[in-house]
Amino acid sequence: MLTIFDLSARQATLTFLLSAAFREVVPHTKLIVEHSFTDGYFCHLENWAPITPEDTVKADSVMRQWLASDIPIESVCLSKPMVRHLFSQSHLMNKTAMVDLWPNKDISVIRLGDIVDYQIEPMCLDKSQLSLFELMSYDHGMLIRFPSILEPAHVQPFHDYPQLFEFIEEYEQWGSILHIESVAQLNEHIRTCAIRELVWVAEGLHEKKIAKIADAICENFPHRRIVFVAGPSASGKTTFAKRLSIQLRVNGFTTRHISMDDYFINRENIPADEHGHQDFESFEVLNTDLLTRRLDYLLRGYNIPVRRFNFSSGIGQDTDQRIQLSEKDIVIVEGIHGLNPQLTRELSGDDVCKIYVSAMTQLNIDGNHRFSTSDNRLLRRIVRDYKFRNYTPEDTFSRWDSIRRGEVTHIFPYQEGADHFFNSALIYELPILAKNVLPLLECINPDYFLITQVNRLKLLLSLFIPLNESIVPGISLLREFIGKSEFDYS
């Protein structure tokens, strides 16, 4: 069975080929693989000049010629001076800066003839597995699209998400505001002690966006009185909801919180996935009838019991506490399925506001190597699972493929239905996570079946100068994962 890690290896190799092909098609330009979007990556030129449809077609042709040729894709080890020399010859100065940060004296590189790049992640060397991709013009750049983990045999027809793209582009501007676009630039801020001001600005951008969302909710009041906060695993939904409550208080409103997790069906009734394991990411784990009925009661002026799910016993039950809305109360319902229309079909659209939270990492390693959003969330989850849920890093790695499949099925298709988007990523968080995660990864047995993925993260994290977590404010979203938050999560 194709795993999310197999798919990532194919995508990494195709991105390597695309970057090289574009240098051949449009010499003296640099293609930036900017961020994930729908089922692929959005790319643009470094100077933001438009990419023409003709150049997109030419790049596609070059890639397919290479894949059809007898030239093999190889993985070899070269010395750091040799790799640096090769990049300098090709005028790839952003890559030479990364070579200087490399932790080992030898560097694993991927090679197609004279084209070379370092390997930051496992890559697919089998050309027969690389024919499934599509290049298409989009906005001022282009998309490279791939098969999905659910449909690995072909590239799906394109489904546009213009509102999501606008949201992502807004947060790309944050990198410009912060003047940080690469690992090397972030490390320089840490070296020169400029990091503290960077933390303040990054947290200020978060606060400003949360305040803007709160203002919009208050302007609609008493409509859209139920606010669903949704998003994938480790996106920071809980802390976002708490900080949103503060901003609503600033505007004179109070909040009532409901966690969807407390409306899980009993564990013994949770459905199994195709492998026979209980599918905790499934929409069917929610007792949606009970939840929507009680939300409707609240809107009608009735009180409802506070419900709690006991994760030790696997049973949900009502408590003796009650909730009733006062005149200026807003209900915040937090959980991964908050955008699913099946959940809100029993509620009037005028009653519901939907917010999508995710960690859209703005940091690039170089022009064609992104620091992926999913890796950012995986690192957050490794730390949180170890510190607060008694899970080992191996436990988290082993469950990640299932979690990602659940997101593709149950969360991502509904992103465009959100009224507001919030990016929970912080430009300075990866050096903090590196300091927490690297010691855990070092302890993993070399025989662990996902050791290749462990080593990939170890290499990525070794490129950062570690940063002490004392610099993180007490109400930062990052505190949800590393601990010592000033919020109560019990």
N, C-alpha and C positions, 0 to 999 in steps of 0.2 A: 504494500500500500504506500502511495506517495504521501510523505509527511510534509508539514510546513517547512521543515529544515531542508528537505530535498528541493522543494519549490524555490526556497531562498537561494540555494546554490545555483540553480538554473538562471534565476533572475540576475544574480551577481555576474555570471559569465556573460550574459547577453548585454548587460550594462557596460561591461568592459569592452565588448565588441562595438557597441554603439558609439562610445566615446572615441574610440580609435577611428571608426568609419567616418565620423563627422569631421575629424581633423583632416582626413583625406579628401572629403567632399568640399569642405570650406576651409582651406588652409589659413593659418594664422588667427584662428578663432578658437575659443574654448567653450565647450558645451558644459552646462551645469545641470546635473541631475538633482533637482531641487527638493521634491517631496513626493510621497506616495499620494495617489489620487485614483479613485475607483479601483480598477484592477491593474494598475501599473504605476509608472512614475511620470511626473511632469518635468520636462526639460526645457531650458531656455539658454540663449547665448549669454556669456558673461557681461556683455555691454547692453543686454536687453534689446538688441536689434531683433526685428521679427525673423523667425525661421520660415522660409518660404515652403509651400507645398512641394515645389520641385526639389529642394534640398532634402526634404523628408523622404521623397521617393528614391533619390539617389543614395541616401544613407542606407535605406532598406535593401537596395540592390547590392551595395558593397557587402553588407553583412551576410546576405544569402550567398554571394559568390564565395566568400571566405568559408562559410559552412559547407559548401559543395566541393571545395578544393581538397587536395591531398595533404595540405599543410595541417599537421596535428595541433591541437591545443594541449600544451604541456604545463606541468607544474615542476619547477626546479628551484634549487636554492642557490643564491648568489651572495657574495659579500656585500656589506653595506657600501663600501667605496665604489664597487662595480655598479650597483643599482643607482647610486647617486650620479655617477658618470653618465649612465644611460638616460636618466631623466634630464640631466643638464644638456646633453646633446639634443634632446627633443624639445628643449625650452619649457619643460614642465616644472617650473620653479615651485609651485605649490606642493608638488610631490617630493621635491628634494627636502623641503622643510619637514615633511613627515618622516623621511628617512632618518633625519637627525634625531628624531624622537624615538626611534625604534629601539626596543629593549634588548634585542639580540644582535650579535655580530654578523649573523647570516640572516638573509631575508628570503622567505618563500615567495616566488613570483610566478605569475601565469604568463605564458608566452605563446604567441601565434606568429611564427616567422620572426620578423624583426620587432614586432610589437610586444612590449613588456609592461606589466603593471604589478605592484606588490599585491599579495593575497592577504586580505584582512579577515576573510571568512572562507569557509569551504566553497569550492567552485566546481562546476560540472565540466569535465573534460571530454565527455562523450558527445560528439557533434550530433548524433542521431536524436538526442534528447533536447536539442536547442532550436528546432525548426518552428516551434509553436510560439510565435510572437507577432505583434502588429505595431507598426509605426503609423501615427496619424497626426495631422496638424491639429493644434488645439490652442485657442486664445492666441497669444503672441509667440508661442513655442510649439512643442509637440509632446505627444504621449508615446511611451513605449508600453504596450499592454501585453499581459501574460494570461495563461490559463489560471483559473482559481483552484484552490485546494479542493473545492467541491465538484468542479468540472475540469479535471486535469487533462482531458483529451482534446480540448479545443479552446480557442479564445472566444469568449461570449460576445454577442452583439453589444456595441457600445451603449451604455446607459449614462447619460450626463447628469451631473449633480452641480448645477451652476451656483446654488447658494452655498454649498460646501466649499467649492473652489474659491468663492469670494472670501469666505471665512479663513481659508488657508493662506490666501494671498495677504489678508490683513495682518496675519501673524508673521509672515515673512518680513513685513515692514518693521516688526519689533527688532529683528536682527540688525536692521539699518539704524534704528534708534540707539541700540546698545553698542553698535560698531563692533559686533562680534559675529563672525560668520564661520569660523573654523576652530578646530582644536588648538592649533598653534596660537591664534589670537587670544583664546581664553587662557591658555597657559601663561602667556605674556602678562596678562592682567594679574594672575596669581603671583608671578615672579616679582612684579613691580609694586605689589601691595595696592593695586587699583581695584582689587576685587570687591572691597567693602562697598564702594559707591555703586559698582555694578549690581550687587545684591539689592541695594536700596531701590535702584531704578527698576530692576526686574520685578521686585515685589510691588513697587508702585504701579507698574503696568497692570499687574493682576488686580490690584485694588481698584484702579480706575475702571477696568472692564466690568468687575463685579458691581460696582456702583452704578454703571450705566445700565446693566441688566435690571438691577433693582428699581431704578427710576422708571424703566419701561413697564415693569410689573405694576408699580404703584399708579402710573398714569391710566392703566386699564381698569383699575379697581372700581367697582366690585366685580367686574368681569375677570375671567381667567384667575380665579381665586385659588385653584389647585395648580401647583407648580411641580411638574415632574422633572427630576434631575436624573439623567440617564448617561450611559457611556460604558466603554469596555472596562475590563479588569484593570485595577491599579491606575485608574485615571484621576483619582482624587475627588470622587463625587461627594464623599461624606464631608470633607473639609470645605469644599466649595459650598455645600448646602449650609454649613455653619457660618461661613463668612457672608453668604448671601443674607442670612438672617440678621446679621449685624447691620448691613446696609439697609435692610427693610426697617429695622428699628430706628435708624437715623432718619428715615422718612416718616416715622410715626406709626409704623405697623408692627404687629407681633406675629409670631409664627408658631405653627404646630407641626411637629415632624413625625413622619411615618416611614419606616423602612420596609421596603418590599420583602426583604429577607424574613421578616416576621410573619409574612403571609405565605411562606413555603407550605406545601402539603407535607404530611408526615413522611419521613425518610423512607419508610417501607413501601410507600406508594410512588416514589420517584421513578419515572420511566427509564428504561435501559437504552443505550445507544447501539449502534450496529455491531459493537464488539462485546456487548453484554454487560458493560459497565454502567452504573447509574449516571445519567446525564444531568449534572447540576446546572448546566448552562441553558437547558431547555426552557422554553416559555411555559411548558406544561408543569414545571415545578411550582408555579404560582397558583394559589387559590384565587383566581381572578374574579370569580363571581362574588366571593365574600368581600374582597378588597373594594371592588367598584360599588357594591351595594352599600358599604359603609361610607365611602366617600360621598355617595348620593345622600345618605342620611345626614352627614355633616352639613352639606349645602342646604338641606331642608330645615336646619335648625335643631336637629336631634343630637343627643350625645351618643358616643360609641365607646366600647371598651378598648383599652390599650392592649395590644396583642404582642406576645413575645414568642420567638422560636428558640427552643432550647437545643443548641447545636450538639450538646453531649448526648441527650436522649433521642434527638431527631424528631421531636414532637412540638407542634405549635399549640399555644393555648392562650385564652384571654386572661387578663389580670383583673384585679379589683379597681384599678384606676380607670377614669373615664376622660374622654375628650369632648369638648363642645366649643364651637367657634363663638368668639365674642365679636363685637361689631367690626373691629379692624384686624381680625386674624386672617392670615394666609397659610394654607396648608402646603408643606413641602414634602413630596413623596420621592424618596431616593432609592434607585435600584437600576440594574442593567437593562431592564425591559421597558423603561418609561416612555420610549418613543413608539412602541408597538401599538398600531391602531386597534388591535384586538382588545387591548387593555382599556382603551378610552372610548370604545364604541357605545358604551352605555351612558357616557357623560356628554353633555352638550359641548361643542367646540368652543363656545363662549366661556365655558367654565375652566378650560384647561390651557396652561402655558407649558411648553416643552423646551427643556434646555439640554443640549448635548455637550458633555464634557469629555475631552480627550487630551492626551499629552502629545501634541504635535511638535516634536523636537525641531528646533530651528538650526541646529549645529551641523555643519558638514565637516567631514574629515579632509576631503579635497573635492575637486570639481565633480568627479564621478563616484565618490564614496559618501553615501549619506550615513548619518547615525539614525537608524530606523526608529520610528515611533514605537514599534512593538518591542524592540530591544530596551528602550527606555522604560517601558512599563514592566518588562520582565525583570529588570534590575530592581525596580521599586518593589515588585512582588517578592523577589528572593529575600530582600531585607525584612519586609514586613512579616512574611511567613515564618522566617527564622526567629525574629524577636518576639512576635505576639501570637503566633498560631501553632508553635511547636512543630513546624515542618522543616525538614532539612532542605538544602538547595537541590539535592537530587529529587526530592518529592516535587518541588516546584517545576524543575525542568521536565520531569516525566509527565506532568499534567498540562504543560503549556500547549502542546499540540492540540489536545482536546479543547482547551479554553479558546484557542484561536479559531478552531472550527466552529465553535459555538458562537463566537462573535460574528463570523462571516455569515452565519445562518440567521441569527436572532437579533443582531444589533445594527451592523453596517447597512443593511438594506433600507433602514428607516431614518438614516441620518438627515436626509433632505427634508424630513417632516418637522425638524426642530424650528422653534421660533427664535432661539438664541443659541450661539455657540461660544464655548469657553475653552481656551487652550491652557491646560494646567501645567505644561512644561515650563521649567525655569532654566534659563540659559546657564546658570552656574551649578545645576544640581548633579551633573555627571561626575565631577571631581569629588563631590560629597559621597555619592553612591559608590564610587571606586574605592574610597577608603573603607567603606562598610563591606562591600561585596568581595573584593580581592582576597582577603584572608579566608573567607568561607570557601571560595573556589579552590584555593590552594590545598584545602583539606580533602577534596574529593578524590576518591580512589581512581588511579589511572585506568583501571579496567571497567569503569562505569560505562554503560553502553552509549551514553550521549557525551562522552568525553571530548569529542571533536567540537561540539557546541560550547562546552565549558572552556576549552582552550581558545576558541574564537572570542568569547567575552573577556577572557583574561588578557588577550592581546589588545583588544579595544580599550580596556580600562587602563592598561599599562601606559597608554599614550597620554594620559592626563596626569598633571601634577596633583596629588591628593590634596584635599581641602578639608580643614577641620570643621566639624558640624556646629561648633559653637557660634559660627557666623550666621547660622540660619535663624531667622526670627521665630518667636514662640508660636505665632499663629500662621506660619507659612504652610502652604499645602504640602511641602516636602516633609514636614513633621509628622504627617499621618503615617509615613513609612519608616522614618528613622527613629521616631520616638521623641519624648520630652515635649510634646505639644501642650500648649496652654488650654486646648480644648479637651473635653471629656468624651471619650469614645465608648464608654461602657453602656 
